[in-house]
Amino acid sequence: MPTYRDEIVVLRTHKLGEADRIITALGRQHGKIRAVAKGVRRTGSRFGARLEPFMVADVQLYAGRSLDIVQQAEMLGSYGSEITADYARYTAATAMVETADRLTGEDSGGVQQYLLLVGALRSLSKGEHPPGLTLDSYLLRALSIAGWSPTFGDCAVTGAPGPHSAFVVQLGGVVADEVAPPGAPRLNDDTRGLLGALLAGQWDIAESSDERTRGQASGIVAAYTQFHLERGLRSLPHVDRRMATSLPDIIVQEPA
């Protein structure tokens, strides 16, 4: 069977036997990859530290029947140590890689998802923005790449020009009053503005937001993400939201 090369970001790992490890990674060209890294848990392994979660590497793999075999690994981005040293960064990064794992498949990763995740992990490791904002921006963009881009301006159903305050997860974002189901949660101007800024990467606007607005926006992002992934992210409840306050009491509204 042939060998191949790819740039990967490691999503998660599992122990195998006494010295080996199974890695699940997102490849730039090959989508999700599951491979065995032999001997990486031994002291003095040639590339053990290069294949930890949140690391980015150039790897050569041997294509196996069920699991590929890692033959070589060269470090491209060492983000793990900076991320794991800070709880807020670590929990945000864990939610990111779990989302990437859920959104991608062996042939459905896409270069955009790979580049988005690598960029988000790099930003986290450098502390460029508050971890909670980085996570929420990543989640909105990852869902948009997957085909579920939310709208925070015009009505998601009728296209009527905004601003609109009713937000309905199942309908794709904010909606006009005439199509909003009874009891739909309402977003104020600040929360809508922050959500739009996070989706567009407008960090000056995002970082000028207050704690309450960030908390409400995070609740919306979490609900939107988990609805489209069809089941909850195990890592999301553990995310450190030190910069967030109360979340909306009602996030997901069942259609009338």
N, C-alpha and C positions, 0 to 999 in steps of 0.2 A: 504494500500500500504506500501511497506517496507521502512525502513530507510537505509541509507548507509553512509559511511565515505570516505573522500578523502582529499588529500592535493591539495590546489588550489592556483593559482595566479589570483588576481582580474584584469580583463582587463578594464572594464568600469562599470558605474553605472547609474541608472536613478531613479528619484523620483517617488514614487507611493503614492498617497493620501497625507495625512498630516504628516505621521510619518514613512512610510515604504520606502523601496528602492529595486529596482530590480538590482541584480548584474549579470554580465556576467563574467564568470571565466573559466580558463583553468585548468582542473583537471589532476592530474598525471595519474589516472587510467580511468577516465570516459570521457575524452575529454572535449568538451565545455559544460558548465553547465549554465543554466539560472535559477535563484532562487530568491525568495522574502525573504528579511531580514526584519522582522517585528519590528517596533519600533526603528530602528537604528538611526533615525533622532531626537529622543527625547533626551533631556539632561539626562545624567546618564544611557544611554543604555549600556547593558552588553557587547556588542561586536561591537558597531558602528564603532569605529576607526580601528577595525581589518579587516573591509570589504571595505576599500577604494582602489582606483586604485593603482597598484604596490605592494600591500601588499600580503604576502604569509601566508596562514593559514591552519590549520587542522580543517575541518568542518564536522559536522554531519548534514545530510539533510534528509528530508522526501520527497519521490518521489511523486509529484503531476501529474495531467493530462497534464497540459501545462507548469506550473512553479513549481519547487521544493520549499521547505520551509527550510530555514536555522534554525536549532534547537540549535546548539552549534558552537562556533568558538574559536579556540585557536591560538594565534599568533605564527608563525614560523619564519617569516622574516619581520621586520619593515623597509621597504625601502622608504616608501612614503615621509616622512618628509625631508630626505636628498635630494631626487630627486626633489621634488617640490620647494625647497628653491633655486635652481639654474636653470636658464632658459635653458641653454644648455642641462643639464641633463634631465630636464622635457620634452623638445621637442623631444629629442632622445628617451626617454622612451615611450612617447605617440606614436611615429612611430613604436616602437617595439610591443606594445600591439595591435595596429591596425593591424599590419602584422600577429601576432599570431591569432587574431580573424578571419582574412580572410583565413588563411591557415588551420584552424582546424574546425572540426565539432563535433557533439555529440559523434560519435564513431570513429573519425579519428584524435584525438589529438596526441596520442602517447607520451610515456614517454620521448623520445628524445626531442620533441618540448617543453615539460614542463620544463625539466632540462635546456635546452638551454636558455629559457626565464628567468627562475629564476636566473641562473648564470649571465646573462647579466645585469639584474636589480640590483643584488647584487654588481657587479663590478661598475656600474654607481653610486650607492649610496655611495660607498667607494672612488670614484674618482680615481680608479686604472689606468685608461687610459683616454685620451681625449674623450669626449662624441661622437664626430663625428666618430672617429675610432671604438669605441665600437659599435655604431649603424651599421656601414657598415659591420663590422665583423659579427654581429648578422644576418643581412639580408642575407648575402651570405650563412651562415651556415643553416639558417632556410629554405632557398630555396633548399639547397642541401639535407636536410632531407626530404623535400617534393618531391624530385626526379628531381630537376632542377639544378644540380650542374654545375656551369660554368667551362670552361677550360681556363687556362691562359698560358698553355705551348704548348702541342701538338695540332694539328689541330682538331677542334671539328667535322669536317666532314670526313676527310680522315684518321685521325690519324697520319699524317706525323709529324715527330719530330720537335719541335720548336727550337728556339723561332719564333713566328709569330707576326706581328704587327697589322694586320687587325682584328677588333673586330666587330662581327655581333650578335646582341641580339637574333634574331630569330634562328640563327644556333647554339647557345649555348656557344659562347665564341670566342676565337681567331681562325682564319682560315688561311690556306695557301693562297698565292696570287692567285693561279690558280682557286680557288673556291670563292674568295672574290668578292662580287658585286661591280660594279663601285661606287666610292665615299664612300666606307666603312671607318669609322673613324679609325685612326691609333693610337696605343698606343706606347709610348716610353718605354725603358727598365725599368725606374724607376716606371712608373705607373703599368706595368705588375708585377713588383716585389712586389709592395705594395698590389695589389689585391690578389696575391698568398699568401702573408703573412697574410692578413686579413682572408682569407679562412682557412688557416692552424693554425691560432692563434699564429703566430710568432711575438710577440709583440715587441721584440728588433728591428726587421727590420721595423715594422710598425711605431714605434715611432721615428725612425731616419729619416723618410721621411720629405720632405719640404712641405710648404703650397701649392704650385702650384700642386705638385704631388697628395696631398690629395684631392684637389679640382677636379682634373680630374678623380681620382678614384671614388669619391663620385658621379659624374655625371654618370659614367658607372654603378655603383651599383644601383642608382635610376632608370635608364632606364631598367636595367635587371629585377629589382624587379617589376616595374609597368607593364612591358610587360607580365610577368608570372602571375601576379594577375589579369590581363585583364582590370583593370581600376585603375586609380590613387589612391594613398594613400592621403587622405585629410590632414593628419598631416605632410606629408613630406615637403611641401613648407615652413612650419614654423620652420623647424629644424635650430637651430643656427649653422651656419657654420663659426664661427669666425676664425677658423684655416684653412679655405679654401679660395681659390681665384677663378679665372675664371674657368668655366666648359667648356667642349668641345662644340662648336657650333652645331655639328652634333653628336647625340648619337645613334639614331635608324635609321638604313638604310634599306629601303624597298628592298626585294630581287629583282634581275633583272628578 
